[in-house]
Amino acid sequence: MANPVLRDSNGQLVVDEYGQIRLRYGDREIRFAQDPFPLYPGEILEEDVTQLQIVETNQALRLKAIRDFTDTVTVAGESQTVIRATGDEWLFEGPGTYTPRVEVEVIDIVTAKIIKPNQALRLLARQNCIDRQGNRRRAGEKWLVREEGD
């Protein structure tokens, strides 16, 4: 949905001095299951109803933040707050159902590489990060993963 209306902290529409509904031009909004709703003057429906994306086992979605926001992530059964900056990239690992956000763009679907005996996986850090073993990696750094499995 493009050009959503402005709402105050109580969820009420914000109007200008002439009684016209105020819009956030160029902004988008994603709406999930709810009662039917009107489109206000200036709002347009960009897409029809789409299905949520299912991420299978041994798959992940590569996501990129297109604007700053605060995200809630569950790690080891515990909810944590993460501040995502524009340009940050991360993975949404399956199995699971990905719930889209306006602030996030899906870049790619990544399939896991299984490391078999006597094999290794050579990795390259695209940006500064912390790998699965907890080591800090700098952009451009290369390293080998030799542990069997995923």
C-alpha positions in Angstrom: 0.0 0.0 0.0 1.5 3.4 -0.9 1.0 6.8 0.7 -0.5 5.6 4.0 -2.3 8.2 6.1 -0.7 9.7 9.2 -2.1 8.5 12.5 -1.5 9.8 16.0 -0.5 7.8 19.1 -4.1 6.7 19.6 -4.5 5.4 16.1 -6.7 8.3 15.0 -6.3 10.0 11.6 -4.4 13.2 11.5 -6.1 16.0 9.6 -4.8 19.5 8.5 -6.5 22.8 9.2 -8.8 22.3 6.2 -10.0 18.8 7.4 -8.0 16.9 4.7 -6.3 13.7 5.8 -2.5 14.0 6.1 -0.5 11.5 4.1 3.1 10.3 4.2 3.9 10.6 0.5 6.2 7.9 -0.9 5.9 5.7 2.2 4.6 2.2 2.2 2.6 0.0 4.6 2.1 -3.7 4.8 -1.2 -4.9 6.3 -2.0 -8.4 7.4 -5.3 -10.1 8.2 -7.9 -7.6 9.5 -11.3 -6.2 8.8 -11.9 -4.5 5.5 -10.6 -0.9 5.4 -11.1 2.1 3.2 -8.4 3.6 1.0 -8.2 7.4 1.8 -7.8 10.0 -1.0 -4.1 9.8 -2.1 -3.6 6.1 -1.1 -3.2 3.4 -3.7 -3.1 -0.4 -3.5 0.2 -1.4 -5.1 -0.1 -5.2 -4.9 -2.8 -7.8 -4.6 -2.9 -10.1 -1.6 0.3 -12.2 -1.5 1.3 -15.3 0.4 3.8 -15.2 3.2 7.2 -16.7 2.2 8.0 -20.1 3.7 11.7 -20.7 4.4 12.6 -24.4 4.4 15.1 -26.4 6.4 18.7 -25.7 5.1 17.6 -22.4 3.5 17.8 -18.8 4.6 16.7 -15.4 3.2 19.4 -12.8 2.9 17.8 -9.6 4.1 18.9 -6.0 3.8 17.7 -3.0 5.8 16.6 -0.1 3.5 16.0 2.2 6.5 16.9 2.3 10.2 14.6 0.4 12.6 14.5 -1.6 15.8 14.1 -5.4 15.4 13.2 -8.1 17.9 15.1 -11.3 17.5 14.6 -14.6 19.4 18.0 -16.2 20.3 17.9 -19.5 22.3 14.3 -18.9 23.3 15.0 -15.3 24.5 13.9 -12.1 22.8 16.5 -9.5 22.1 16.3 -6.0 20.7 18.6 -5.3 17.7 19.0 -1.9 16.1 19.3 -2.3 12.3 21.0 0.5 10.3 20.4 1.2 6.7 22.6 -1.2 4.6 22.9 -3.9 7.3 22.5 -7.5 6.0 21.5 -10.6 7.9 20.0 -14.0 7.5 16.5 -15.3 8.3 17.1 -19.0 8.7 14.6 -21.7 8.1 12.5 -23.6 8.8 10.0 -20.8 9.4 7.6 -18.3 7.8 9.1 -14.9 7.0 6.8 -11.9 7.9 7.7 -9.0 5.6 8.5 -5.5 6.8 8.5 -2.2 5.0 12.1 -1.5 6.2 13.5 -4.8 4.9 14.3 -6.0 1.4 14.7 -9.7 0.5 17.9 -9.9 -1.5 18.3 -13.6 -2.1 17.4 -17.2 -1.0 20.6 -18.9 0.3 20.9 -22.7 0.4 23.1 -24.4 3.0 26.3 -26.1 2.0 27.0 -29.3 3.8 30.6 -29.9 4.8 31.5 -33.6 4.4 34.6 -35.5 5.8 37.9 -34.2 4.3 36.2 -31.0 3.0 36.3 -27.3 4.0 34.3 -24.2 3.1 36.2 -21.0 2.2 34.3 -18.0 3.3 34.7 -14.3 2.5 33.2 -11.5 4.8 31.3 -9.0 2.7 31.2 -6.6 5.6 32.5 -6.5 9.2 30.7 -9.2 11.1 30.9 -11.9 13.8 30.9 -15.5 12.5 29.1 -18.5 14.0 32.1 -19.3 16.2 32.0 -15.8 17.7 35.1 -14.5 15.9 35.1 -10.9 14.6 35.7 -10.7 10.8 36.6 -7.7 8.8 35.3 -6.9 5.3 37.3 -8.8 2.7 38.7 -11.3 5.2 38.8 -15.0 4.1 38.8 -18.0 6.3 38.1 -21.8 6.3 35.4 -23.7 8.1 36.4 -27.3 8.6 33.7 -28.6 11.0 31.6 -31.3 9.4 27.9 -30.7 9.1 26.3 -27.3 8.4 
